[in-house]
Amino acid sequence: MPTQNRTWSEVDKTLKKAQSKLTVKAVEAAIKKYAAQHGRSPKSTDGDASAYIGMDKTWRAVNDFLREKGETLLQRAAKLLPKTTRPK
């Protein structure tokens, strides 16, 4: 189906399907990898998360995914990381 003929509902379904490939386990691994490299946990404003998450995502998209699960990126990082690597 050509992109210009798709409804917003179809586009939304496609985006949700692509986002659904993300898993909490993958997010946790990405948070740990980011913290190991940067000395702090990622924030939703940190931009591209592709190198950490293994797919074309931003940290904002990761945060949005976690929000659908009832928490935020910072909340998940706080559960995983020592206090010294949490953003201020």
C-alpha positions as YAML, in Angstrom:
chain: A
units: angstrom
residues:
- id: 1
  name: MET
  ca: [0.00, 0.00, 0.00]
- id: 2
  name: PRO
  ca: [1.53, 3.37, -0.97]
- id: 3
  name: THR
  ca: [2.35, 5.62, 1.96]
- id: 4
  name: GLN
  ca: [0.33, 8.59, 0.66]
- id: 5
  name: ASN
  ca: [-2.89, 6.52, 0.62]
- id: 6
  name: ARG
  ca: [-2.62, 5.25, 4.19]
- id: 7
  name: THR
  ca: [-4.93, 6.49, 6.90]
- id: 8
  name: TRP
  ca: [-3.57, 7.85, 10.17]
- id: 9
  name: SER
  ca: [-4.97, 4.79, 11.89]
- id: 10
  name: GLU
  ca: [-2.92, 2.53, 9.62]
- id: 11
  name: VAL
  ca: [0.20, 4.60, 10.19]
- id: 12
  name: ASP
  ca: [-0.39, 4.46, 13.95]
- id: 13
  name: LYS
  ca: [-0.77, 0.66, 13.83]
- id: 14
  name: THR
  ca: [2.46, 0.36, 11.84]
- id: 15
  name: LEU
  ca: [4.34, 2.53, 14.32]
- id: 16
  name: LYS
  ca: [2.96, 0.60, 17.30]
- id: 17
  name: LYS
  ca: [3.93, -2.68, 15.66]
- id: 18
  name: ALA
  ca: [7.49, -1.43, 15.10]
- id: 19
  name: GLN
  ca: [7.67, -0.16, 18.67]
- id: 20
  name: SER
  ca: [6.31, -3.43, 20.03]
- id: 21
  name: LYS
  ca: [9.51, -5.21, 18.94]
- id: 22
  name: LEU
  ca: [11.21, -3.41, 21.79]
- id: 23
  name: THR
  ca: [11.35, -5.41, 25.03]
- id: 24
  name: VAL
  ca: [11.92, -4.41, 28.64]
- id: 25
  name: LYS
  ca: [14.87, -6.81, 28.71]
- id: 26
  name: ALA
  ca: [16.45, -5.00, 25.73]
- id: 27
  name: VAL
  ca: [15.83, -1.64, 27.40]
- id: 28
  name: GLU
  ca: [17.49, -2.81, 30.61]
- id: 29
  name: ALA
  ca: [20.55, -4.01, 28.70]
- id: 30
  name: ALA
  ca: [20.69, -0.69, 26.83]
- id: 31
  name: ILE
  ca: [20.49, 1.32, 30.06]
- id: 32
  name: LYS
  ca: [23.36, -0.69, 31.56]
- id: 33
  name: LYS
  ca: [25.48, -0.36, 28.41]
- id: 34
  name: TYR
  ca: [24.88, 3.39, 28.23]
- id: 35
  name: ALA
  ca: [25.73, 3.85, 31.91]
- id: 36
  name: ALA
  ca: [28.94, 1.85, 31.53]
- id: 37
  name: GLN
  ca: [30.07, 4.08, 28.67]
- id: 38
  name: HIS
  ca: [28.89, 7.45, 29.98]
- id: 39
  name: GLY
  ca: [29.02, 7.09, 33.76]
- id: 40
  name: ARG
  ca: [25.32, 7.93, 34.12]
- id: 41
  name: SER
  ca: [21.98, 6.59, 33.06]
- id: 42
  name: PRO
  ca: [20.35, 7.79, 29.83]
- id: 43
  name: LYS
  ca: [17.72, 10.52, 29.78]
- id: 44
  name: SER
  ca: [14.90, 10.80, 27.28]
- id: 45
  name: THR
  ca: [16.60, 13.91, 25.87]
- id: 46
  name: ASP
  ca: [19.86, 12.08, 25.05]
- id: 47
  name: GLY
  ca: [18.89, 11.49, 21.43]
- id: 48
  name: ASP
  ca: [19.81, 8.40, 19.44]
- id: 49
  name: ALA
  ca: [19.68, 5.11, 21.36]
- id: 50
  name: SER
  ca: [20.34, 2.88, 18.34]
- id: 51
  name: ALA
  ca: [23.85, 1.85, 19.39]
- id: 52
  name: TYR
  ca: [22.54, 0.71, 22.77]
- id: 53
  name: ILE
  ca: [19.13, -0.74, 21.95]
- id: 54
  name: GLY
  ca: [20.05, -2.53, 18.72]
- id: 55
  name: MET
  ca: [17.35, -0.90, 16.59]
- id: 56
  name: ASP
  ca: [16.56, 2.54, 15.21]
- id: 57
  name: LYS
  ca: [15.20, 4.23, 18.35]
- id: 58
  name: THR
  ca: [15.71, 7.40, 20.33]
- id: 59
  name: TRP
  ca: [15.80, 7.52, 24.11]
- id: 60
  name: ARG
  ca: [12.50, 9.42, 23.91]
- id: 61
  name: ALA
  ca: [10.94, 6.47, 22.04]
- id: 62
  name: VAL
  ca: [12.38, 4.12, 24.67]
- id: 63
  name: ASN
  ca: [10.86, 6.33, 27.38]
- id: 64
  name: ASP
  ca: [7.50, 6.29, 25.57]
- id: 65
  name: PHE
  ca: [7.66, 2.48, 25.38]
- id: 66
  name: LEU
  ca: [8.30, 2.27, 29.12]
- id: 67
  name: ARG
  ca: [5.47, 4.74, 29.82]
- id: 68
  name: GLU
  ca: [3.12, 2.27, 28.14]
- id: 69
  name: LYS
  ca: [4.36, -0.24, 30.73]
- id: 70
  name: GLY
  ca: [3.67, 2.18, 33.60]
- id: 71
  name: GLU
  ca: [7.10, 3.66, 34.27]
- id: 72
  name: THR
  ca: [9.71, 5.99, 32.78]
- id: 73
  name: LEU
  ca: [13.27, 5.60, 31.60]
- id: 74
  name: LEU
  ca: [14.57, 7.24, 34.76]
- id: 75
  name: GLN
  ca: [12.44, 5.01, 36.99]
- id: 76
  name: ARG
  ca: [13.70, 1.87, 35.26]
- id: 77
  name: ALA
  ca: [17.30, 3.10, 35.44]
- id: 78
  name: ALA
  ca: [16.90, 3.81, 39.15]
- id: 79
  name: LYS
  ca: [15.93, 0.17, 39.68]
- id: 80
  name: LEU
  ca: [18.95, -1.12, 37.75]
- id: 81
  name: LEU
  ca: [21.83, 1.20, 38.50]
- id: 82
  name: PRO
  ca: [23.72, 2.40, 41.56]
- id: 83
  name: LYS
  ca: [22.79, 5.89, 42.72]
- id: 84
  name: THR
  ca: [26.08, 7.33, 41.44]
- id: 85
  name: THR
  ca: [25.13, 6.70, 37.80]
- id: 86
  name: ARG
  ca: [21.69, 8.30, 37.95]
- id: 87
  name: PRO
  ca: [21.22, 11.70, 36.30]
- id: 88
  name: LYS
  ca: [20.86, 14.71, 38.56]
...
